[in-house]
Amino acid sequence: MTVPFVGQDAEGALDWLALTRALAAGHALPRAEVGDTFLYRRGDTMLTRSAWIDGLGVLVKTATIFPDNREVPPINGAVSVFSDDDGTLSAMLDFHLVTKWKTAGDSLLAATRLARPDSRRILIVGAGTVAASLHEAYAAAFPKAAFTIWARDPAKAHAFATGRDMAVAEDLSRAVPEADIVTCATMATSPVLRGDWLRPGQHIDLIGAYRPDMREVDDTALRRASIHVDARATTMDHIGELKIPLASGSITPEAVLSDYYDGPDAMLRRSADEITLFKNGGGAHLDLITARYILDATA
């Protein structure tokens, strides 16, 4: 039997807002069973994530993260989807395709629920591969928004902005309070966003931290904001963004108000002045929902 492979040429059939609807529908199914395995070698990571959702099937995704790569991308891997009926291999999908759409789609669904609908200024922190997909995704849901980019290396920020009709922020401490939405995708191990910079009404989207020693915001930001996550099971005990302040007592588990399984009535903005914060943990159940969306869209 020939197993189909879906590559990056499938992108023309995909739509960001359709993906957010698929992600919402996937969380209306029985709760996923997930399993994560992390292997570390100094600064390098191998992460294997698996998920089983009754009605969608099984996915195994292996990612290798080598931050010091220069000649090849720092993140690589493989994705396999298995039948829910008999466990046979249904398809293999391009790792970068699934990761791109899952990661930005995850954040976009949260933003459509938590950000103010009248948001017009979006700041992207980080100028890597994920930043490009965030620009695409947020532009789909906030078509009237103007974008600004900031990166530790100003040259990378200017290169990223070229051709995208974006402004470049030179001073992050000034750019953050000017934004309605701040989406952060860095490899930071210590906070780059400070809670003292935030202002009422903002939405903060955190993507970069994926290890127990990684954070993008400080404790002040967490205490000032209403915190939401994609899944408690894959964020609170695994990722430093929440694991570290929970261990220190800076925040309590009750500070996390919702995840996607709580439904849209739980993950919502409660006032115009509320600061909302979403931690994108990117569990394998999201990869599975995204992969099934891609397979359906390209069938």
DOTORKE-643658 format. One record per residue: x, y, z negated of N, C-alpha, C, O, CB in turn. Coordinates in steps of 0.1 Angstrom, whole numbers, padded with zeros to 4 digits, always signed. Glycine has a CB too. Layout:
XYZXYZXYZXYZXYZ/...
END
This chain:
+0008-0012+0000+0000+0000+0000+0009+0012+0000+0018+0014-0008-0010+0000-0012/+0006+0022+0009+0013+0034+0009+0007+0044+0000-0005+0047+0000+0013+0040+0024/+0015+0049-0009+0011+0059-0019+0012+0073-0014+0023+0077-0010+0019+0057-0033/+0002+0081-0013+0003+0094-0008+0012+0103-0016+0013+0102-0028-0011+0101-0007/+0019+0112-0009+0027+0122-0016+0022+0136-0012+0020+0139+0000+0042+0121-0012/+0020+0145-0021+0015+0158-0019+0026+0168-0022+0031+0169-0033+0002+0162-0027/+0031+0175-0011+0042+0184-0013+0038+0199-0013+0026+0202-0014+0051+0182-0002/+0047+0207-0013+0045+0222-0014+0037+0228-0002+0032+0239-0003+0058+0229-0016/+0037+0220+0009+0029+0225+0020+0014+0225+0017+0006+0230+0026+0032+0217+0033/+0010+0220+0006-0004+0219+0002-0009+0233-0003-0021+0234-0005-0007+0208-0008/+0000+0242-0006-0004+0254-0013-0015+0262-0005-0023+0269-0012+0008+0263-0014/-0015+0261+0008-0025+0269+0015-0039+0265+0012-0049+0273+0015-0023+0267+0030/-0042+0253+0007-0055+0248+0003-0059+0252-0011-0070+0249-0015-0056+0233+0005/-0050+0258-0019-0053+0260-0033-0057+0275-0036-0053+0284-0028-0040+0257-0041/-0064+0276-0047-0069+0289-0051-0069+0291-0066-0073+0282-0073-0084+0291-0046/-0063+0302-0070-0061+0303-0085-0074+0303-0093-0074+0297-0103-0053+0316-0087/-0084+0310-0088-0096+0310-0096-0103+0297-0096-0110+0293-0106-0105+0321-0091/-0103+0290-0085-0108+0276-0084-0101+0267-0094-0107+0259-0101-0107+0270-0070/-0088+0269-0096-0080+0261-0105-0085+0264-0120-0086+0255-0128-0065+0264-0104/-0087+0277-0123-0092+0280-0137-0105+0273-0139-0108+0268-0151-0093+0295-0139/-0114+0272-0129-0127+0265-0131-0124+0250-0134-0131+0244-0142-0136+0267-0119/-0115+0244-0126-0112+0230-0128-0106+0228-0142-0109+0218-0148-0102+0226-0117/-0097+0237-0147-0091+0235-0160-0102+0236-0171-0102+0228-0180-0081+0246-0162/-0112+0245-0169-0123+0246-0179-0131+0233-0178-0135+0228-0189-0131+0258-0176/-0134+0228-0166-0142+0216-0165-0134+0204-0171-0141+0195-0177-0145+0213-0151/-0121+0203-0169-0114+0192-0175-0114+0192-0190-0113+0181-0196-0099+0193-0170/-0115+0203-0196-0116+0203-0211-0130+0200-0216-0132+0200-0228-0111+0217-0216/-0140+0199-0207-0153+0195-0211-0154+0179-0211-0164+0174-0216-0164+0200-0202/-0144+0173-0206-0143+0158-0206-0138+0153-0220-0134+0162-0228-0134+0153-0195/-0138+0140-0222-0133+0136-0235-0118+0141-0237-0111+0142-0228-0133+0120-0235/-0115+0143-0250-0102+0149-0253-0091+0140-0248-0092+0128-0249-0101+0151-0268/-0081+0146-0242-0070+0138-0237-0062+0132-0248-0060+0137-0258-0061+0147-0228/-0057+0120-0244-0046+0114-0252-0033+0118-0246-0031+0115-0234-0048+0098-0253/-0024+0124-0254-0011+0129-0248+0000+0123-0256-0001+0120-0268-0011+0144-0249/+0012+0122-0249+0024+0118-0256+0036+0125-0250+0037+0126-0238+0026+0103-0255/+0044+0130-0258+0056+0138-0254+0069+0131-0259+0069+0127-0271+0055+0153-0258/+0079+0131-0251+0092+0126-0255+0102+0137-0251+0103+0141-0240+0096+0113-0249/+0110+0142-0261+0120+0152-0258+0134+0145-0261+0136+0139-0271+0118+0164-0267/+0143+0147-0252+0157+0143-0253+0165+0156-0251+0163+0163-0242+0161+0132-0243/+0175+0157-0260+0183+0170-0259+0198+0166-0257+0203+0156-0263+0181+0178-0271/+0205+0174-0250+0220+0173-0249+0225+0188-0249+0225+0195-0238+0225+0165-0236/+0229+0192-0260+0233+0206-0262+0221+0215-0257+0210+0214-0262+0246+0210-0254/+0223+0224-0247+0213+0233-0242+0204+0226-0232+0194+0233-0228+0219+0245-0237/+0206+0214-0228+0198+0208-0218+0187+0199-0224+0188+0194-0235+0207+0199-0209/+0176+0198-0217+0165+0190-0222+0159+0181-0211+0158+0185-0199+0154+0200-0227/+0155+0169-0215+0147+0160-0207+0134+0159-0214+0133+0154-0226+0153+0147-0204/+0123+0163-0208+0109+0162-0214+0101+0153-0205+0099+0156-0194+0103+0176-0215/+0096+0142-0211+0086+0134-0205+0073+0135-0211+0071+0134-0223+0091+0119-0205/+0063+0139-0203+0049+0141-0209+0039+0132-0201+0040+0131-0189+0045+0156-0207/+0031+0126-0209+0020+0118-0203+0007+0121-0209+0006+0126-0220+0024+0103-0206/-0004+0119-0201-0017+0122-0205-0027+0112-0199-0025+0108-0188-0021+0137-0202/-0037+0109-0207-0048+0101-0202-0061+0108-0205-0064+0110-0217-0047+0086-0208/-0069+0111-0195-0082+0117-0197-0092+0107-0191-0092+0104-0179-0083+0131-0191/-0101+0102-0200-0112+0093-0195-0120+0100-0184-0127+0110-0187-0121+0089-0207/-0120+0095-0172-0127+0101-0161-0118+0107-0151-0122+0109-0139-0137+0111-0166/-0105+0110-0155-0096+0116-0145-0084+0107-0142-0079+0107-0131-0091+0129-0151/-0080+0099-0152-0069+0090-0150-0057+0093-0159-0058+0099-0170-0065+0090-0136/-0045+0089-0154-0033+0090-0162-0023+0097-0154-0022+0096-0142-0028+0075-0166/-0015+0105-0161-0004+0112-0154+0009+0111-0163+0009+0111-0175-0007+0127-0152/+0020+0109-0156+0033+0109-0162+0042+0120-0155+0043+0119-0143+0040+0095-0162/+0047+0129-0162+0055+0140-0156+0068+0141-0164+0069+0142-0176+0048+0153-0157/+0079+0139-0157+0093+0141-0163+0099+0153-0158+0100+0156-0146+0101+0128-0160/+0104+0162-0167+0111+0174-0164+0125+0174-0170+0127+0170-0181+0103+0186-0169/+0134+0178-0161+0148+0180-0166+0150+0195-0166+0148+0202-0156+0158+0172-0158/+0155+0201-0177+0157+0215-0178+0172+0218-0182+0176+0215-0193+0148+0222-0189/+0179+0223-0172+0193+0226-0173+0195+0241-0171+0197+0245-0160+0202+0217-0163/+0194+0249-0182+0194+0264-0180+0206+0269-0173+0205+0280-0168+0192+0270-0194/+0217+0262-0174+0230+0268-0168+0231+0265-0153+0241+0268-0147+0241+0262-0175/+0221+0258-0147+0222+0255-0133+0223+0268-0124+0216+0277-0127+0210+0246-0128/+0232+0267-0114+0233+0279-0106+0231+0275-0091+0225+0283-0084+0247+0285-0107/+0235+0264-0087+0234+0259-0073+0220+0253-0070+0216+0253-0059+0245+0250-0069/+0214+0247-0080+0201+0241-0079+0192+0247-0089+0197+0253-0099+0202+0225-0080/+0178+0246-0088+0169+0251-0098+0172+0246-0112+0176+0234-0113+0155+0249-0094/+0170+0254-0122+0172+0249-0136+0162+0238-0141+0165+0231-0150+0172+0260-0145/+0151+0238-0134+0140+0228-0138+0137+0219-0126+0134+0224-0115+0128+0236-0143/+0138+0206-0128+0134+0196-0118+0126+0185-0124+0125+0184-0137+0147+0191-0111/+0121+0176-0116+0114+0165-0122+0106+0157-0112+0108+0158-0100+0105+0170-0133/+0096+0149-0117+0087+0141-0109+0074+0140-0115+0073+0140-0127+0094+0127-0106/+0063+0138-0107+0049+0137-0112+0043+0124-0105+0043+0123-0093+0041+0150-0109/+0037+0116-0114+0030+0104-0109+0016+0104-0115+0014+0107-0127+0037+0091-0112/+0005+0101-0107-0008+0100-0111-0013+0086-0109-0011+0080-0098-0017+0111-0104/-0020+0081-0119-0025+0067-0119-0040+0066-0120-0046+0075-0126-0018+0058-0130/-0046+0056-0113-0060+0055-0113-0066+0052-0127-0060+0045-0135-0064+0043-0104/-0077+0058-0129-0084+0056-0142-0091+0043-0142-0095+0037-0153-0094+0067-0145/-0094+0037-0130-0101+0024-0129-0093+0012-0131-0097+0003-0138-0108+0024-0115/-0081+0012-0124-0073+0000-0125-0058+0002-0128-0050-0008-0128-0074-0008-0112/-0054+0015-0131-0040+0017-0135-0030+0017-0123-0018+0019-0126-0036+0008-0145/-0035+0016-0111-0025+0016-0100-0021+0030-0097-0028+0040-0100-0032+0010-0087/-0010+0032-0091-0004+0045-0087-0013+0051-0076-0014+0045-0065+0011+0044-0082/-0019+0062-0079-0028+0069-0070-0021+0078-0060-0024+0079-0048-0039+0076-0077/-0011+0086-0066-0004+0096-0058+0008+0100-0065+0009+0099-0077-0013+0108-0054/+0018+0106-0057+0029+0113-0063+0028+0127-0058+0025+0129-0046+0043+0106-0059/+0031+0137-0066+0030+0151-0062+0043+0158-0065+0051+0154-0074+0019+0158-0070/+0046+0168-0057+0058+0176-0058+0058+0182-0072+0048+0189-0076+0059+0187-0048/+0069+0180-0080+0070+0185-0093+0068+0200-0094+0061+0205-0103+0083+0181-0099/+0075+0207-0085+0074+0222-0086+0060+0227-0082+0056+0237-0088+0085+0228-0076/+0053+0220-0073+0040+0224-0070+0031+0223-0082+0024+0233-0085+0034+0216-0058/+0031+0212-0088+0022+0210-0100+0026+0219-0111+0017+0225-0117+0023+0195-0105/+0039+0221-0114+0043+0229-0125+0039+0244-0122+0034+0250-0132+0058+0228-0127/+0041+0248-0110+0038+0262-0107+0023+0265-0110+0020+0274-0117+0041+0265-0092/+0014+0257-0104+0000+0259-0105-0005+0256-0119-0014+0264-0124-0008+0251-0095/+0000+0246-0126-0004+0244-0140+0000+0255-0149-0008+0260-0157+0002+0230-0145/+0012+0259-0148+0017+0269-0158+0010+0282-0156+0005+0288-0166+0032+0271-0155/+0010+0288-0144+0003+0301-0142-0012+0300-0144-0019+0309-0149+0006+0307-0129/-0018+0288-0139-0032+0286-0141-0037+0286-0155-0047+0291-0159-0037+0274-0134/-0028+0279-0164-0031+0278-0178-0032+0292-0184-0041+0295-0191-0020+0270-0185/-0022+0300-0181-0022+0314-0186-0034+0322-0181-0040+0331-0188-0009+0321-0184/-0037+0320-0168-0047+0328-0162-0061+0325-0168-0069+0334-0170-0048+0325-0147/-0064+0312-0170-0077+0309-0176-0078+0316-0190-0089+0322-0193-0078+0294-0178/-0067+0316-0198-0068+0323-0211-0070+0338-0209-0078+0344-0216-0055+0321-0219/-0063+0344-0199-0064+0358-0197-0079+0362-0192-0083+0373-0196-0054+0363-0186/-0085+0354-0185-0099+0357-0180-0108+0357-0192-0119+0363-0192-0104+0347-0170/-0105+0350-0203-0113+0350-0215-0109+0360-0226-0117+0365-0233-0113+0336-0221/-0096+0363-0226-0091+0371-0237-0087+0385-0234-0087+0394-0242-0079+0364-0243/-0082+0387-0222-0078+0401-0218-0091+0410-0215-0101+0404-0211-0069+0401-0205/-0089+0423-0217-0100+0431-0213-0102+0431-0198-0093+0432-0190-0097+0446-0218/-0115+0430-0194-0118+0429-0179-0113+0442-0172-0110+0441-0160-0132+0427-0177/-0112+0453-0179-0107+0465-0172-0092+0467-0172-0087+0478-0170-0114+0477-0179/-0085+0456-0175-0070+0457-0175-0065+0461-0162-0068+0455-0152-0064+0444-0180/-0056+0471-0162-0051+0477-0149-0036+0477-0149-0030+0480-0138-0056+0490-0147/-0029+0474-0160-0014+0475-0160-0009+0462-0166-0012+0459-0177-0009+0487-0168/-0002+0455-0158+0003+0441-0162+0019+0442-0162+0025+0445-0151-0002+0430-0153/+0025+0438-0173+0039+0437-0174+0043+0423-0174+0039+0415-0182+0044+0445-0187/+0052+0419-0165+0058+0406-0165+0072+0407-0171+0081+0415-0166+0059+0400-0150/+0075+0399-0181+0088+0399-0188+0095+0387-0183+0091+0375-0187+0086+0400-0204/+0106+0389-0176+0113+0377-0170+0112+0378-0155+0101+0381-0150+0108+0364-0176/+0122+0375-0148+0122+0376-0133+0126+0363-0126+0132+0363-0116+0131+0387-0129/+0122+0352-0133+0125+0339-0127+0114+0333-0118+0106+0341-0114+0128+0329-0138/+0115+0320-0116+0105+0314-0107+0091+0315-0113+0081+0318-0105+0108+0299-0106/+0089+0314-0126+0076+0315-0132+0070+0329-0130+0058+0330-0128+0076+0311-0146/+0078+0339-0130+0073+0352-0129+0066+0354-0115+0056+0361-0114+0085+0362-0130/+0071+0348-0105+0065+0349-0091+0051+0343-0091+0042+0349-0086+0074+0342-0081/+0050+0332-0098+0036+0325-0098+0027+0333-0107+0015+0334-0104+0037+0311-0102/+0032+0339-0117+0023+0347-0126+0018+0360-0118+0007+0364-0120+0031+0352-0138/+0027+0365-0110+0023+0377-0102+0011+0373-0093+0001+0380-0091+0035+0382-0094/+0013+0361-0086+0002+0356-0077-0011+0354-0085-0021+0358-0081+0007+0343-0070/-0010+0347-0096-0022+0343-0103-0029+0355-0109-0041+0356-0107-0018+0333-0115/-0022+0364-0116-0028+0375-0122-0034+0385-0112-0044+0391-0114-0018+0383-0131/-0028+0386-0100-0033+0394-0089-0046+0389-0084-0055+0397-0080-0023+0395-0078/-0048+0376-0085-0061+0370-0081-0072+0374-0090-0084+0376-0085-0060+0355-0080/-0070+0374-0103-0081+0377-0112-0082+0392-0116-0093+0396-0120-0078+0369-0125/-0071+0399-0114-0071+0414-0117-0066+0421-0104-0055+0427-0104-0062+0417-0129/-0074+0421-0094-0069+0426-0081-0066+0441-0081-0059+0446-0072-0079+0423-0070/-0071+0449-0090-0069+0463-0091-0057+0467-0100-0054+0478-0101-0081+0470-0096/-0050+0457-0105-0039+0459-0115-0026+0463-0108-0023+0458-0097-0037+0447-0124/-0019+0471-0114-0005+0475-0110+0005+0467-0119+0002+0465-0131-0002+0490-0111/+0015+0462-0113+0025+0453-0120+0038+0460-0122+0043+0468-0114+0027+0440-0112/+0044+0457-0133+0057+0461-0137+0065+0449-0141+0060+0440-0147+0057+0472-0148/+0078+0449-0138+0087+0438-0141+0098+0442-0150+0104+0453-0148+0092+0431-0128/+0102+0434-0160+0114+0437-0168+0122+0424-0169+0116+0413-0170+0110+0442-0182/+0135+0425-0168+0144+0414-0170+0156+0419-0178+0160+0430-0177+0148+0407-0157/+0163+0410-0185+0175+0413-0192+0186+0419-0182+0193+0428-0185+0181+0401-0199/+0186+0413-0170+0195+0417-0159+0187+0427-0150+0179+0422-0142+0201+0405-0152/+0189+0440-0151+0182+0449-0142+0183+0446-0128+0173+0448-0120+0186+0463-0145/+0194+0440-0123+0195+0437-0109+0185+0426-0105+0180+0427-0094+0210+0432-0106/+0183+0417-0114+0173+0406-0111+0159+0412-0110+0151+0408-0102+0174+0395-0121/+0156+0422-0119+0143+0428-0119+0141+0436-0106+0130+0435-0100+0141+0437-0131/+0151+0443-0101+0149+0451-0089+0148+0441-0077+0141+0444-0068+0161+0460-0087/+0156+0430-0077+0154+0421-0066+0141+0414-0066+0135+0412-0055+0165+0410-0067/+0135+0411-0077+0122+0405-0078+0111+0415-0073+0102+0411-0066+0119+0401-0093/+0113+0428-0077+0102+0438-0073+0102+0441-0058+0092+0445-0053+0105+0450-0081/+0114+0439-0051+0115+0442-0037+0104+0434-0029+0104+0421-0030+0129+0439-0032/+0096+0441-0022+0086+0434-0014+0073+0431-0021+0064+0426-0015+0092+0422-0008/+0073+0433-0034+0061+0430-0041+0053+0442-0046+0043+0441-0053+0064+0422-0054/+0057+0454-0042+0051+0467-0046+0049+0467-0061+0039+0470-0066+0037+0468-0039/+0061+0465-0068+0061+0465-0083+0070+0476-0088+0080+0479-0081+0064+0452-0088/+0067+0481-0099+0077+0490-0106+0086+0482-0115+0083+0470-0118+0069+0500-0115/+0098+0487-0118+0108+0481-0126+0109+0489-0139+0110+0501-0139+0121+0480-0119/+0107+0481-0150+0109+0488-0164+0123+0487-0168+0129+0476-0168+0099+0481-0174/+0129+0498-0172+0143+0498-0177+0143+0496-0192+0153+0490-0197+0150+0511-0173/+0133+0500-0199+0133+0499-0214+0120+0491-0218+0109+0496-0217+0132+0514-0220/+0123+0479-0223+0112+0471-0227+0103+0476-0238+0091+0475-0238+0117+0457-0231/+0109+0483-0248+0102+0489-0259+0092+0499-0255+0082+0502-0261+0112+0494-0269/+0095+0506-0243+0086+0516-0238+0076+0510-0229+0064+0514-0228+0093+0527-0231/+0079+0499-0221+0071+0493-0212+0059+0485-0218+0048+0485-0213+0078+0484-0203/+0062+0479-0230+0052+0470-0236+0040+0478-0240+0029+0474-0236+0058+0463-0248/+0041+0489-0247+0029+0496-0252+0021+0503-0240+0010+0506-0242+0032+0507-0262/+0027+0504-0229+0021+0510-0217+0012+0499-0209+0004+0503-0201+0031+0516-0208/+0014+0487-0212+0007+0476-0205-0006+0472-0212-0007+0472-0224+0016+0464-0203/-0015+0468-0204-0028+0462-0209-0026+0447-0211-0031+0441-0221-0039+0464-0199/-0018+0440-0202-0015+0426-0204+0000+0425-0203+0007+0431-0194-0022+0418-0192/+0006+0417-0212+0020+0414-0212+0022+0399-0211+0018+0392-0219+0028+0420-0225/+0028+0395-0200+0030+0380-0198+0045+0378-0198+0052+0384-0190+0023+0375-0185/+0049+0369-0206+0063+0367-0209+0068+0353-0206+0063+0343-0211+0066+0370-0224/+0078+0352-0197+0083+0339-0192+0098+0340-0192+0104+0342-0182+0077+0335-0178/+0104+0337-0204+0118+0338-0205+0124+0325-0211+0116+0316-0214+0122+0350-0214/+0137+0324-0211+0144+0313-0218+0149+0317-0232+0159+0312-0237+0156+0308-0209/+0142+0327-0238+0147+0333-0250+0146+0323-0262+0137+0315-0263+0139+0345-0254/+0156+0323-0270+0156+0315-0283+0153+0324-0295+0151+0319-0306+0169+0307-0284/+0153+0337-0293+0150+0346-0303+0140+0356-0297+0141+0359-0285+0162+0353-0310/+0132+0363-0305+0121+0371-0300+0126+0383-0291+0136+0389-0294+0113+0377-0311/+0120+0384-0279+0122+0396-0271+0111+0406-0272+0113+0418-0269+0124+0391-0256/+0099+0402-0277+0088+0411-0279+0086+0414-0294+0086+0404-0302+0075+0405-0273/+0085+0426-0297+0083+0430-0311+0069+0435-0314+0063+0442-0306+0093+0442-0315/+0064+0430-0325+0050+0433-0329+0048+0448-0331+0037+0453-0329+0047+0426-0342/+0059+0456-0335+0057+0470-0336+0055+0477-0323+0050+0489-0323+0070+0476-0343/+0058+0471-0312+0055+0477-0299+0041+0475-0294+0037+0483-0285+0065+0471-0289/+0033+0466-0300+0020+0463-0295+0010+0475-0298+0012+0482-0308+0015+0450-0300/+0000+0476-0290-0011+0485-0293-0024+0479-0292-0025+0468-0286-0010+0498-0283/-0034+0484-0298-0048+0478-0298-0053+0476-0284-0051+0484-0275-0058+0487-0306/-0060+0465-0282-0066+0462-0269-0058+0454-0259-0062+0450-0249-0070+0475-0262/-0045+0451-0263-0037+0444-0254-0039+0429-0254-0045+0423-0264-0022+0446-0257/-0035+0422-0244-0034+0407-0243-0020+0403-0241-0014+0408-0232-0044+0401-0232/-0015+0394-0249-0001+0389-0248-0001+0375-0244-0008+0367-0251+0007+0392-0262/+0006+0371-0234+0006+0358-0228+0021+0353-0229+0030+0358-0223+0001+0358-0213/+0023+0342-0237+0036+0337-0240+0038+0323-0233+0030+0314-0235+0038+0336-0255/+0048+0322-0225+0050+0310-0217+0063+0303-0219+0064+0291-0219+0048+0313-0202/+0074+0311-0221+0087+0306-0220+0091+0296-0230+0098+0286-0226+0097+0317-0221/+0088+0297-0243+0093+0288-0253+0087+0274-0252+0075+0273-0250+0090+0294-0267/+0095+0264-0251+0091+0250-0250+0098+0241-0260+0094+0229-0261+0093+0246-0236/+0108+0246-0267+0116+0238-0276+0113+0243-0290+0108+0254-0292+0131+0238-0273/+0117+0234-0300+0115+0238-0314+0123+0250-0318+0120+0257-0328+0118+0227-0323/+0134+0254-0311+0142+0265-0314+0140+0277-0306+0148+0286-0306+0157+0261-0313/+0129+0278-0299+0127+0289-0289+0115+0297-0294+0104+0292-0298+0124+0284-0275/+0116+0311-0292+0106+0320-0295+0107+0332-0286+0117+0335-0281+0106+0325-0310/+0095+0338-0283+0095+0351-0275+0090+0362-0282+0092+0374-0279+0087+0348-0262/+0082+0360-0293+0077+0371-0301+0081+0370-0316+0084+0359-0320+0061+0373-0300/+0081+0381-0323+0084+0380-0338+0072+0378-0346+0061+0377-0341+0092+0393-0342/+0075+0376-0359+0064+0373-0369+0053+0385-0369+0041+0382-0371+0069+0371-0382/+0058+0397-0368+0049+0408-0368+0039+0408-0357+0027+0410-0359+0057+0422-0367/+0043+0404-0345+0034+0402-0334+0023+0392-0337+0011+0394-0335+0041+0399-0321/+0027+0381-0343+0018+0370-0346+0008+0374-0357-0004+0371-0356+0025+0357-0351/+0012+0382-0366+0003+0386-0377-0006+0397-0372-0017+0399-0378+0012+0391-0389/-0002+0405-0362-0011+0416-0357-0021+0411-0348-0032+0417-0346-0003+0427-0351/-0019+0399-0342-0027+0394-0331-0037+0383-0335-0035+0377-0345-0019+0389-0319/-0047+0381-0327-0056+0370-0328-0050+0359-0319-0048+0361-0307-0071+0373-0324/-0046+0348-0325-0038+0337-0318-0047+0326-0312-0056+0321-0319-0028+0332-0328/-0044+0323-0300-0051+0312-0293-0040+0304-0286-0030+0309-0282-0062+0317-0283/-0043+0291-0284-0034+0282-0277-0041+0273-0267-0053+0272-0268-0026+0273-0287/-0034+0267-0258-0041+0258-0249-0044+0245-0256-0055+0239-0253-0032+0255-0237/-0036+0240-0265-0039+0228-0272-0031+0228-0285-0018+0229-0285-0036+0215-0264/-0038+0227-0296-0030+0227-0309-0020+0216-0310-0010+0217-0315-0040+0226-0321/-0024+0204-0304-0016+0192-0306-0003+0193-0299+0007+0186-0303-0024+0180-0300/-0002+0202-0289+0011+0202-0281+0019+0216-0284+0029+0218-0277+0008+0201-0267/+0014+0224-0293+0020+0237-0295+0025+0238-0310+0036+0242-0312+0011+0248-0291/+0016+0236-0319+0019+0240-0333+0030+0232-0340+0037+0238-0348+0006+0238-0341/+0032+0220-0336+0043+0212-0343+0054+0209-0334+0064+0202-0338+0037+0199-0347/+0054+0215-0322+0065+0212-0312+0073+0224-0307+0084+0222-0304+0058+0205-0300/+0067+0235-0307+0073+0247-0301+0076+0258-0312+0067+0261-0320+0064+0253-0290/+0088+0263-0311+0092+0272-0321+0084+0285-0323+0083+0290-0334+0106+0276-0318/+0077+0288-0312+0069+0300-0312+0059+0300-0324+0057+0310-0331+0061+0302-0300/+0053+0288-0327+0044+0287-0338+0050+0278-0349+0048+0280-0361+0031+0281-0334/+0058+0268-0346+0064+0259-0355+0072+0266-0366+0072+0264-0378+0073+0249-0348/+0081+0276-0361+0090+0283-0371+0082+0292-0380+0084+0291-0392+0100+0292-0363/+0073+0301-0376+0065+0309-0385+0056+0301-0394+0053+0305-0405+0058+0320-0378/+0051+0290-0389+0042+0281-0397+0051+0275-0409+0046+0274-0420+0036+0270-0389/+0063+0271-0405+0072+0265-0416+0076+0275-0426+0077+0271-0438+0084+0258-0409/+0078+0287-0422+0082+0297-0431+0071+0303-0440+0073+0310-0450+0089+0309-0424/+0058+0300-0436+0047+0306-0442+0043+0320-0437+0034+0326-0443+0049+0307-0457/+0049+0324-0427+0046+0338-0422+0032+0338-0416+0025+0348-0417+0056+0342-0411/+0028+0327-0410+0014+0325-0406+0009+0311-0411+0017+0303-0415+0012+0326-0391/-0004+0309-0412-0010+0296-0416-0016+0290-0404-0019+0297-0394-0020+0298-0428/-0019+0277-0405-0026+0270-0393-0039+0277-0390-0043+0276-0378-0028+0256-0397/-0046+0283-0400-0059+0289-0397-0057+0301-0388-0067+0306-0383-0065+0293-0410/-0045+0307-0387-0043+0318-0378-0045+0315-0364-0048+0324-0356-0029+0324-0380/-0044+0302-0360-0047+0298-0346-0062+0296-0345-0068+0286-0350-0039+0285-0342/-0069+0305-0338-0083+0306-0338-0090+0296-0329-0101+0291-0331-0088+0319-0334/-0083+0292-0318-0090+0283-0309-0079+0276-0299-0068+0281-0298-0100+0290-0300/-0084+0265-0293-0077+0260-0281-0088+0257-0271-0100+0259-0274-0068+0247-0285/-0084+0253-0259-0094+0251-0249-0105+0241-0252-0116+0242-0247-0087+0246-0236/-0102+0231-0260-0112+0221-0264-0123+0227-0273-0133+0221-0274-0105+0209-0271/-0121+0239-0279-0131+0245-0286-0141+0252-0278-0152+0256-0282-0125+0255-0296/-0138+0254-0265-0148+0259-0256-0147+0274-0254-0140+0281-0262-0162+0256-0260/-0153+0280-0244-0152+0295-0241-0158+0303-0252-0155+0315-0253-0159+0298-0228/-0168+0298-0260-0174+0306-0270-0164+0308-0282-0167+0317-0290-0187+0299-0275/-0154+0300-0283-0144+0302-0293-0132+0310-0289-0127+0318-0296-0139+0288-0299/-0128+0308-0276-0117+0316-0271-0123+0328-0263-0126+0327-0251-0108+0307-0261/-0124+0338-0271-0130+0351-0265-0124+0363-0273-0120+0362-0284-0145+0350-0265/-0125+0374-0266-0122+0387-0272-0133+0392-0280-0145+0392-0276-0118+0397-0261/-0131+0395-0293-0141+0399-0302-0144+0414-0303-0154+0419-0308-0138+0394-0315/-0134+0422-0298-0136+0437-0298-0126+0443-0288-0117+0436-0284-0133+0443-0312/-0129+0455-0284-0121+0461-0274-0107+0464-0279-0097+0465-0271-0127+0474-0269/-0106+0466-0292-0093+0470-0298-0085+0458-0303-0073+0460-0307-0095+0480-0310/-0091+0446-0302-0083+0434-0307-0071+0432-0299-0071+0433-0286-0093+0422-0307/-0060+0428-0305-0048+0423-0298-0050+0408-0297-0050+0401-0308-0035+0427-0305/-0050+0403-0285-0051+0388-0284-0038+0383-0279-0031+0389-0272-0063+0384-0274/-0035+0371-0284-0022+0364-0280-0025+0350-0277-0031+0343-0284-0012+0366-0292/-0019+0345-0266-0021+0332-0261-0008+0325-0260+0001+0330-0253-0029+0331-0248/-0006+0313-0266+0006+0305-0264+0003+0294-0254-0005+0285-0256+0011+0300-0277/+0010+0295-0242+0009+0285-0232+0019+0274-0235+0031+0276-0233+0012+0292-0218/+0014+0263-0240+0023+0251-0243+0025+0242-0231+0034+0235-0231+0017+0244-0255/+0015+0242-0222+0016+0234-0210+0017+0219-0212+0025+0212-0206+0028+0238-0203/+0008+0213-0219+0007+0199-0221+0004+0191-0209+0000+0196-0199-0003+0195-0232/+0007+0178-0209+0005+0169-0198-0009+0168-0193-0012+0166-0182+0011+0156-0200/-0019+0170-0203-0033+0170-0199-0036+0181-0189-0044+0179-0180-0042+0171-0211/-0029+0192-0190-0031+0203-0180-0024+0200-0167-0030+0203-0156-0024+0216-0186/-0013+0193-0167-0007+0188-0155-0017+0178-0148-0018+0178-0136+0006+0181-0158/-0023+0169-0156-0033+0160-0150-0045+0166-0143-0048+0163-0132-0037+0150-0161/-0051+0176-0151-0062+0183-0145-0058+0191-0132-0065+0191-0122-0068+0193-0155/-0046+0197-0133-0041+0204-0121-0038+0195-0110-0042+0198-0098-0029+0212-0125/-0032+0184-0112-0029+0174-0102-0042+0169-0095-0042+0167-0083-0021+0162-0107/-0052+0166-0103-0064+0161-0097-0071+0172-0089-0077+0170-0079-0074+0157-0108/-0070+0185-0094-0075+0196-0086-0068+0197-0072-0074+0199-0062-0073+0209-0093/-0055+0195-0073-0047+0196-0060-0051+0185-0051-0053+0187-0039-0032+0195-0063/-0052+0172-0056-0056+0161-0048-0070+0163-0042-0072+0160-0030-0056+0148-0056/-0079+0168-0050-0093+0171-0044-0093+0182-0034-0099+0181-0023-0102+0175-0056/-0085+0192-0036-0084+0203-0027-0078+0200-0014-0080+0206-0003-0077+0215-0033/-0069+0190-0014-0062+0186-0002-0067+0173+0005-0061+0168+0014-0047+0185-0005/-0077+0168-0001-0083+0155+0005-0088+0157+0019-0093+0147+0025-0094+0149-0005/
END
